[in-house]
Amino acid sequence: MSDPETQQVYAAEAARYAAGFASRKNTVQEQDYTAFTALLPAGGRVLDLGCGPGHWAARFRDAGYVTEAMDASPEMAALALDRYGVTVRVATFDDFDDQARFDGIWANFSLLHAPRAQFPTYLQRVKQALKPGGALSLGMKLGNGEGRDSLGRFYAYYSEEDLVQALRDLDMTVTQIRRGNGKGLAGGVETFIVLVAHA
């Protein structure tokens, strides 16, 4: 995420976001977590890409994975350290250039802030950062086009077919697709999709 307005929203709303999402048990995504971790080796290296307040990174760490976390928001990084003891690399998608480093990447509703024109490049970087056979969990919102929510955050929307094809174009195999509906920080209920795949 490098959109200034989106970053300003997360800076202003970091504590409310953390209280609303990180404080919950993550049972609503238990199926995604199980499908993703089933593809990981014991003690594997996991990146929480766009980690927000760090609750997922903490869960991976506590489950015995070597965990790294990255987010564009310094405010979210501070919350992750304070609440979970998670050290976050503060960086944008443009800064992400790791090579064959991770057994798994958890991109949980973070790449949806990337413009559609840049999404293929960022997804390619994700693939390059995975070790051979590495796993990806990709959470996105379903829809068309691009736009801002009522808080001013930028989003790009895709169809299920778009996302499956984007992963296939990278020679990744999709192992699970789950749709759902949820209320986000802006208050509206939207349809989301989570795809789990491996290289």
C-alpha positions in Angstrom: 0.0 0.0 0.0 1.5 3.3 -1.0 -1.7 5.4 -1.5 -1.3 8.4 0.9 -5.0 8.8 1.6 -5.3 5.2 2.6 -2.3 5.4 4.8 -3.7 8.5 6.5 -6.9 6.6 7.3 -5.0 3.7 8.9 -2.9 6.2 10.8 -6.0 7.8 12.2 -8.0 4.6 12.8 -5.3 2.2 13.9 -6.5 1.8 17.4 -10.1 1.4 16.4 -9.2 -1.1 13.8 -7.1 -3.1 16.2 -9.9 -3.0 18.8 -12.5 -4.2 16.3 -10.5 -6.9 14.5 -7.4 -7.9 16.4 -9.2 -8.3 19.7 -11.6 -10.9 18.2 -10.9 -14.5 18.0 -10.2 -15.3 14.4 -12.7 -18.1 14.1 -14.4 -16.5 11.1 -11.2 -17.3 9.1 -10.3 -20.6 10.8 -10.9 -22.5 7.5 -8.4 -20.2 5.7 -5.8 -20.6 8.4 -6.2 -24.4 8.4 -5.9 -24.6 4.6 -2.9 -22.4 4.6 -1.0 -24.0 7.4 -1.7 -27.4 5.9 0.7 -26.4 3.1 3.5 -25.3 5.4 6.3 -27.4 6.8 6.7 -27.5 10.5 8.6 -24.5 11.7 8.4 -22.9 8.3 9.0 -19.2 7.6 5.8 -17.2 7.2 5.4 -13.6 6.1 2.3 -11.7 7.2 2.1 -9.2 4.3 0.1 -6.2 5.3 -0.1 -7.4 8.9 -2.0 -4.5 10.4 -1.9 -4.7 14.2 -0.1 -8.0 14.1 -2.7 -10.5 15.4 -2.2 -13.0 12.7 1.6 -12.7 12.8 1.4 -13.4 16.5 -0.8 -16.5 15.9 1.7 -17.9 13.4 4.6 -17.2 15.8 2.8 -18.8 18.7 2.1 -21.9 16.5 5.8 -22.4 16.0 6.4 -20.8 12.7 9.3 -18.4 12.0 7.3 -15.3 11.4 8.0 -12.0 9.8 5.6 -9.1 9.4 5.4 -6.2 7.0 3.0 -3.2 6.9 3.1 0.3 5.4 1.6 1.9 8.5 4.0 2.9 11.3 1.0 3.3 13.6 -0.1 -0.4 12.9 3.5 -1.5 13.4 3.6 0.3 16.8 0.4 -1.5 17.8 1.8 -4.9 16.7 4.9 -4.4 18.9 3.0 -3.1 21.8 0.1 -5.6 21.9 1.8 -8.8 20.6 5.6 -8.2 20.7 5.6 -8.5 16.9 8.4 -6.5 15.1 7.1 -5.2 11.8 9.1 -4.1 8.8 7.5 -0.8 7.8 7.5 -0.9 4.0 5.1 -0.6 1.0 4.5 -3.2 -1.7 7.0 -1.2 -3.9 9.7 -2.0 -1.3 8.9 -5.8 -1.3 11.6 -7.6 -3.2 12.5 -10.8 -1.3 13.6 -13.8 -3.2 12.7 -17.4 -2.4 12.6 -16.6 1.3 9.2 -17.8 2.6 7.4 -21.1 3.0 4.2 -19.2 3.1 2.8 -15.6 2.6 -0.4 -14.6 4.4 -1.7 -11.6 2.3 -4.9 -11.2 4.3 -6.9 -8.3 2.7 -3.8 -6.2 2.0 -3.2 -6.4 -1.7 -6.7 -5.1 -2.3 -5.3 -1.7 -1.7 -3.0 -2.0 -4.8 -4.2 -0.4 -8.0 -5.3 -2.9 -10.6 -2.5 -1.8 -13.0 0.1 -2.7 -10.3 -1.5 -5.8 -8.9 0.1 -8.3 -11.4 3.5 -6.9 -10.5 2.9 -7.2 -6.8 1.6 -10.7 -7.2 4.6 -11.6 -9.1 6.8 -10.3 -6.3 4.8 -12.5 -3.9 5.5 -15.5 -6.0 9.2 -14.7 -6.3 9.4 -14.3 -2.5 8.0 -17.9 -2.0 10.3 -20.9 -1.9 9.4 -23.6 -4.4 6.1 -25.1 -3.4 5.4 -22.2 -1.0 1.9 -21.4 0.0 -0.2 -18.2 -0.4 -3.4 -17.1 1.3 -4.9 -14.1 -0.6 -7.9 -12.2 0.8 -9.6 -9.8 -1.5 -13.0 -8.1 -2.0 -15.2 -9.1 -4.9 -16.5 -6.6 -7.4 -15.5 -4.4 -10.4 -13.2 -1.6 -10.9 -11.6 0.6 -8.3 -12.8 3.2 -5.8 -12.7 4.6 -2.3 -14.8 3.6 0.7 -16.6 6.1 2.9 -13.4 6.6 4.9 -11.3 7.4 1.9 -9.4 4.1 1.6 -8.5 3.0 -2.0 -9.7 -0.5 -3.1 -9.4 -2.5 -6.3 -12.1 -5.2 -6.8 -11.9 -8.4 -8.8 -14.1 -11.4 -9.8 -13.3 -14.9 -8.6 -12.3 -15.7 -12.2 -9.9 -12.8 -12.4 -8.1 -13.9 -9.2 -7.9 -17.6 -10.1 -6.5 -16.7 -13.5 -4.0 -14.3 -12.0 -2.6 -17.2 -9.8 -2.7 -19.6 -12.7 -0.7 -17.2 -14.8 2.0 -17.5 -12.1 1.8 -21.3 -12.3 0.2 -21.5 -8.8 -2.3 -24.2 -7.9 -5.4 -23.0 -6.1 -6.4 -25.5 -3.3 -9.2 -23.6 -1.6 -11.6 -20.8 -2.5 -14.0 -19.4 0.2 -16.4 -16.5 -0.2 -18.1 -14.7 2.7 -19.7 -11.5 3.7 -18.4 -9.2 6.4 -18.6 -5.7 7.9 -15.4 -3.7 7.6 -14.0 -0.6 9.3 -16.2 1.6 7.2 -19.3 -0.1 8.5 -20.7 -1.6 5.2 -21.2 -5.3 4.5 -19.2 -6.5 1.5 -18.5 -9.8 -0.2 -14.9 -11.1 0.1 -13.0 -14.0 -1.2 -10.0 -15.9 0.2 -7.9 -18.1 -2.1 -5.3 -20.5 -0.8 -2.7 -21.7 -3.3 0.8 -23.1 -3.6 3.6 -22.5 -6.1 
